[in-house]
Amino acid sequence: MKAVISVTGRDSMGIIAGVSNACAECGVNIIDISQTVLKEYFAMIMIVDIDRITVPFVDFVDRMTALGKERGLEIHTMHEDIFNSMHNI
């Protein structure tokens, strides 16, 4: 299974490293990543594999949200089933 993680906020050093480390600590593997900086604003979308996740998915979502708050970012984590359902017409 997969999940989609989006990260937005003011750019600062170490955003990708922090999010990547949080994923690795929970057994979540990054499959694809796209990031950009528009002036001082950072935006990133990651597709991650959660087949080997070591914590309940809801706990992972909470950890990512908390990381965002600590860093002054918005981090949203969504299971692929929900993401796909939201984008079907």
N, C-alpha and C positions, 0 to 999 in steps of 0.2 A: 504494500500500500504506500501511497505517497501523501504528502502534505505540501501546502503552499505557505511560505512565510514572506510577508512583506514588511519592509523596514523603511520608515521615512523620518526625516527630521533634519536639524542643522548638522552639517558635516563636521566631523571631528576625527582625530586619529584613533584607529583601533576598532572601528565599528564592525568591520567584516571579521576581524579576529575574535572579537567578543561574541558575536553571534555564532561563528563557526565553533568556537570552544564550547559554548553552551550546548550546541547540537551534539558534538563529540562526547561530552560528558553523559549524555542520555542515550548514546548508541544510535543516533540519527545521522545518516549519511547524506551529504550534499550531492545531488545529481546534476543540477544545473543552477547557475547563478548569473544574474544580470544586475549591474549596478551602474549608476551614473551620478554625477554631481552637477547640479544646475546652479551656478553661482555658489552660494553657500549652503544649498539644500541637497541632502543626500537621499537617494531613493534606490532600493534594492528589492528584487524579487528572487526568491530561492525555491526550487523544487527539491524536496528532500524525500528520502526513502525511510519509512518508519517501520519496516519489517522487523528490525532488530532493536527496536526501542526498549530501553531498560526500565522505564517508568510508565505509569498509565498516561495515555495521550493527554488527558485533561490536566495532569500535573505538568507535562511538558509545555502545554499552552500557557499555564500560569507562570512557569519559570521564564518563558520568553517575554511575556507581558511585563513581569517584574524587572527583567533586564532592561527592557525599553524604558521603564519609569526611572530606573537608576541612571540611565545614560541620557535622559531627556529626549527619548525617541518614541515613536509609535511602532510597536511590533505586533503584527496580527498573524496568528497561525491558524490555518484552516485545513481540515482533513479534505482530501481530494473529492470524496463523495459529496460533501457540502458544496465545495467550490463548483463541481460539475453541475449539481442541481441548481445552483444560483445562476448559472450561465446557459441553461437550456431554455429555449423559447417554446 
